[in-house]
Amino acid sequence: MESNEKSANSQFSAGAGFKANGDARFASQNVRDIGSQFKAKISRTANSSAPSREGFTFEYLDAMDQQINLGGKYKVEVPGVNGKNSPDIQIKFRTSGNVVQEQQLKLNSRPADSAAKNGAYGQQEIRTPKGQTRKPTNPNVKESNVSTSEVSSGAKNPNQATSNYQFKAAMAEIGNAAATGAITGAVAATLISGLEHFLAVERGEMEMNQAIAAVFLNTVEGAAIGAVSSGAFAAIPAFIPALIPVLSVISVPLLVAGAFQLANQVGQILDHHAFTKRNALLEKMHRQDAQFFESFDKQVMEYLNS
């Protein structure tokens, strides 16, 4: 790929990746919000018993974990309501706010089994940490991705636990942007390279198998450029959320500039094709004219010498 094509692809992929990454950014932001709530909760319950603190820790860690895995289509909340049989976690559609699922969290598998059996929590999903010595026996009990050891350490060091999940959310955000950028970059590179090389085949400048190989290599390169540029651009708001409004503004001209340059590349390729075809036609006509006049001169000379 030429440097201009690489630059255009990079700008277009970065801008497109940022615009398409809104759900992942929301998920990261909600993980940060849940983390802040968790640290405030642990601070308020500093004098509570260890099991009580670990129970709260499990709720917030599991909420952050679920938000990362579910992505930005859903919003995970810890209502913090202490009413009878009230849910510990609610999962809602982000756009409508409608509740998708309510969950009841139990720190130990035995009360989790009991809660699932007696049905006191209605349709709420019963969840318990993984890694317990006694595994839950009721098939309706769901084991969390959060382990008992993680809950224990998180209750003692909430800042570290929150940082770990925020980092996971940031990496998920960057990975999603990189994937989007890779697709965008690959598509753009395929269109540009395909147009360029298959027109070269039409002009007789290269074989079809050579064109296919060149397009494939350029597609791979375009995907790599798109992934790196989009991932790098997404890394800024992932780790510095305060810059999101600024980058949101920057991404628009970046996207437009990249698209304009790519369109300009298409125009140049078509112009080059038309120019080359026209020159080839003119050269053919000149050769035909030269052959005609050469033959005519030869006939005249033969006539004069006869």
MOFEN-V330619 format. One record per residue. N is the residue number from 1. SS is DSSP state (helix for helix, strand for strand, loop for the rest). OMEGA is omega in whole degrees, 0 to 359 (999 if undefined). Layout:
n	ss	omega
N	SS	OMEGA
N	SS	OMEGA
This chain:
n	ss	omega
1	loop	177
2	loop	183
3	helix	179
4	helix	178
5	helix	179
6	helix	180
7	helix	180
8	helix	180
9	helix	180
10	helix	180
11	helix	181
12	helix	181
13	helix	179
14	helix	180
15	helix	180
16	helix	180
17	helix	180
18	helix	181
19	helix	182
20	loop	187
21	loop	184
22	helix	180
23	helix	180
24	helix	177
25	helix	178
26	helix	180
27	helix	178
28	helix	181
29	helix	181
30	helix	175
31	helix	177
32	helix	179
33	helix	179
34	helix	178
35	helix	178
36	helix	178
37	helix	180
38	helix	181
39	helix	177
40	helix	180
41	helix	180
42	helix	178
43	helix	181
44	helix	184
45	loop	184
46	loop	182
47	loop	179
48	loop	179
49	loop	180
50	helix	178
51	helix	179
52	helix	179
53	helix	179
54	helix	176
55	helix	177
56	helix	180
57	helix	179
58	helix	180
59	helix	186
60	helix	178
61	helix	179
62	helix	178
63	helix	179
64	helix	179
65	helix	180
66	helix	179
67	helix	178
68	helix	184
69	helix	182
70	helix	182
71	loop	188
72	loop	176
73	loop	181
74	strand	174
75	strand	179
76	strand	181
77	strand	171
78	loop	188
79	loop	181
80	loop	178
81	loop	183
82	loop	179
83	loop	183
84	loop	178
85	loop	179
86	loop	182
87	loop	175
88	loop	181
89	strand	173
90	strand	175
91	strand	184
92	strand	168
93	strand	184
94	loop	186
95	loop	184
96	loop	184
97	loop	179
98	loop	182
99	strand	178
100	strand	183
101	strand	172
102	strand	186
103	strand	175
104	strand	184
105	strand	177
106	strand	185
107	loop	182
108	loop	185
109	helix	183
110	helix	176
111	helix	176
112	helix	177
113	helix	181
114	helix	180
115	helix	179
116	helix	183
117	helix	186
118	helix	176
119	loop	182
120	loop	184
121	loop	175
122	loop	183
123	loop	180
124	loop	175
125	strand	179
126	strand	183
127	strand	179
128	strand	182
129	strand	174
130	strand	175
131	loop	178
132	loop	178
133	loop	177
134	loop	179
135	loop	175
136	loop	181
137	loop	179
138	loop	182
139	loop	180
140	loop	178
141	strand	182
142	strand	176
143	strand	180
144	strand	170
145	strand	180
146	strand	183
147	strand	178
148	helix	179
149	helix	178
150	helix	177
151	helix	181
152	helix	180
153	helix	180
154	helix	178
155	helix	180
156	helix	182
157	loop	183
158	helix	180
159	helix	180
160	helix	180
161	helix	179
162	helix	179
163	helix	180
164	helix	181
165	helix	176
166	helix	177
167	helix	177
168	helix	180
169	helix	179
170	helix	180
171	helix	176
172	helix	178
173	helix	180
174	helix	179
175	helix	178
176	helix	179
177	helix	179
178	helix	179
179	helix	178
180	helix	179
181	helix	179
182	helix	179
183	helix	180
184	helix	180
185	helix	180
186	helix	180
187	helix	180
188	helix	181
189	helix	180
190	helix	180
191	helix	182
192	helix	183
193	helix	179
194	helix	179
195	helix	183
196	helix	187
197	helix	179
198	helix	171
199	helix	176
200	helix	175
201	helix	179
202	helix	179
203	loop	180
204	loop	182
205	loop	179
206	loop	179
207	loop	182
208	helix	180
209	helix	176
210	helix	179
211	helix	180
212	helix	179
213	helix	180
214	helix	179
215	helix	179
216	helix	180
217	helix	179
218	helix	177
219	helix	178
220	helix	179
221	helix	178
222	helix	178
223	helix	180
224	helix	179
225	helix	180
226	helix	181
227	helix	182
228	helix	183
229	helix	181
230	helix	178
231	helix	180
232	helix	179
233	helix	180
234	helix	181
235	helix	182
236	helix	179
237	helix	180
238	helix	182
239	helix	177
240	loop	185
241	helix	182
242	helix	182
243	helix	182
244	helix	179
245	helix	180
246	helix	182
247	helix	177
248	helix	177
249	helix	182
250	helix	186
251	helix	182
252	helix	178
253	helix	177
254	helix	178
255	helix	182
256	helix	180
257	helix	179
258	helix	180
259	helix	179
260	helix	180
261	helix	178
262	helix	177
263	helix	178
264	helix	177
265	helix	177
266	helix	179
267	helix	179
268	helix	180
269	helix	179
270	helix	178
271	helix	179
272	helix	179
273	helix	181
274	helix	180
275	helix	181
276	helix	179
277	helix	180
278	helix	178
279	helix	179
280	helix	179
281	helix	178
282	helix	179
283	helix	178
284	helix	179
285	helix	179
286	helix	179
287	helix	179
288	helix	178
289	helix	180
290	helix	179
291	helix	180
292	helix	183
293	helix	177
294	helix	178
295	helix	179
296	helix	179
297	helix	181
298	helix	179
299	helix	179
300	helix	180
301	helix	178
302	helix	179
303	helix	180
304	helix	182
305	helix	182
306	loop	999
